[in-house]
């Protein structure tokens, strides 16, 4: 996916974490199958961020669909005011592992996905 | 020989504790090597009661020449402008401060409280506290914007919560040895030698800043603390990563976000819930960006940096 002229699609997920690929595929399948995630309202203000994070903190690690739903994941970047809120530019995104390191999520993702906790 | 008098207003004594830990030079070196005569200091002064009152009166009258007046803590004005919530040596401290600053060759405000008001002056400021020549960012403070000491300098501000011990002793040496003229002050009256660079200057996490790899939890050895944990290193003027604390480390090296304590707005956002140790954002973009960087450039830089980041930047790595 190209973003502002940058292309991170050439970075392949590291094989150091073999558990990532099946989990990433599971998330992708869930969203393709029509899982309705809470894309909006976006967590732009501290109260909303805290509210979303607090809900995530009560979800068990194995409840993947629930985490994806609460975080508001999409398989494409959400855009607002000319800014594409793609995982690949998010502070929590590890480019080489292709992983969301937000403690409350800890999910393998793809660069052109998006969620409402995006921050740059 | 330079006579130094040091008083405390609305303070926690943190700057005195810091001063007593100075190493280059030490508090003892000031006396033995640099000719500073400590007339009185809250933790070092031997005189009590009437004797302190007489000493202060003699400093005000000029019977004892007062070369350096160091003030730590806020000037407390409550209640109703009387200052009687902070009495010292028989009268409100603010009255002593007014007279002693007029008598001194040089006036040094030490620590955030004395420079800008610090935590005591945070809204709603119940003690009606002010810094000597600033109230937060507003020039003026207790002495007024036009104040100059007898030597012709405004108050020399050494902020910090507390100030690093060596900033204090090195400034005192400069003043005591006749090199005060070399103390170039910035707009906030801080010596540029110490306060021109940023806290980020010398931070061992700078590579993570450059590659936009964020620390997401305290205690992580990798990751920059600016992106998520509220570190103010890129916007704060201090040499905390050049002149290390205890000669060993700094907040950011140890994984603690910089709180911006050398800036007049400290504590930021009036300590509103959720504002400490959390980067404040607007639509996902930090409200305050590194000094001199605009939002559009920041977004472009982030995209480029993340795309270019090497794999090692995402791994656990020693940063101290």
Interface residues (C-beta under 8 A of the other chain):
Chain A: X3 X4 X5 X6 X7 X8 X11 X14 X42 X44 X46 X47 X50 X80 X81 X83 X85 X88 X89 X91 X92 X93 X94 X95 X96 X97 X101 X102 X103 X118 X119 X120
Chain B: X212 X213 X214 X216 X217 X227 X228 X274 X275 X278 X279 X280 X281 X282 X283 X284 X285 X286 X298 X299 X300 X302 X303 X304 X306 X307 X309 X311 X314
